Amino acid sequence: MTSIEWLVSKLEWTYSDIDAYNQYVLQAKEMHKAEIIKANRDGVDMAVDKKPFIMGEQYYQETFKKD
């Protein structure tokens, strides 16, 4: 689940509670930051370990899609 999907799921039942909304937005921003850092780290690891290059869409599907 991405940070955006998580935020939407939280807001579905709390949209009228502004304090909860603000907390969820802050948490989603931190989750998104962690996702970006992980993507960068994975890219560096791929280059250092000379792993096969994959496109961004494939990386996203393998890393974040949990269907």
C-alpha positions in Angstrom: 0.0 0.0 0.0 1.4 3.4 -0.9 1.3 6.4 1.3 -1.5 7.9 -0.8 -3.6 4.7 -0.7 -3.1 4.7 3.1 -4.2 8.3 3.5 -7.3 7.8 1.4 -8.3 4.8 3.5 -7.9 6.8 6.7 -9.8 9.8 5.3 -12.8 7.7 4.2 -14.0 7.5 7.8 -12.4 10.6 9.5 -12.9 13.4 7.0 -14.8 15.5 9.6 -12.1 15.3 12.2 -9.6 18.0 11.3 -7.0 16.9 14.0 -7.0 13.3 12.7 -6.8 14.6 9.1 -3.8 16.7 9.9 -2.1 13.8 11.7 -2.8 11.5 8.8 -1.4 14.0 6.3 1.8 14.3 8.4 2.1 10.5 8.7 1.5 10.1 4.9 4.3 12.6 4.2 6.7 10.6 6.4 5.7 7.4 4.7 6.2 9.0 1.3 9.6 10.2 2.3 10.6 6.7 3.4 9.4 5.3 0.0 11.6 7.8 -1.8 14.6 7.0 0.3 14.1 3.3 -0.2 13.8 3.7 -4.0 17.1 5.7 -4.0 18.8 3.1 -1.9 17.5 0.3 -4.1 18.8 2.1 -7.2 22.3 2.6 -5.6 22.4 -1.1 -4.5 21.4 -2.2 -8.0 24.3 -0.2 -9.5 26.8 -1.3 -6.9 25.8 -4.9 -7.1 25.6 -4.8 -10.9 22.1 -6.1 -10.9 20.0 -6.0 -14.0 18.5 -2.6 -14.7 14.7 -2.4 -14.3 12.4 0.4 -15.3 10.5 2.5 -12.8 7.2 0.9 -13.4 8.6 -2.6 -12.9 10.3 -1.4 -9.7 7.0 0.1 -8.5 5.1 -3.1 -9.2 7.6 -5.3 -7.5 8.1 -3.0 -4.5 4.7 -1.4 -3.7 1.9 -3.4 -5.4 0.5 -6.0 -3.1 -2.5 -7.2 -5.2 
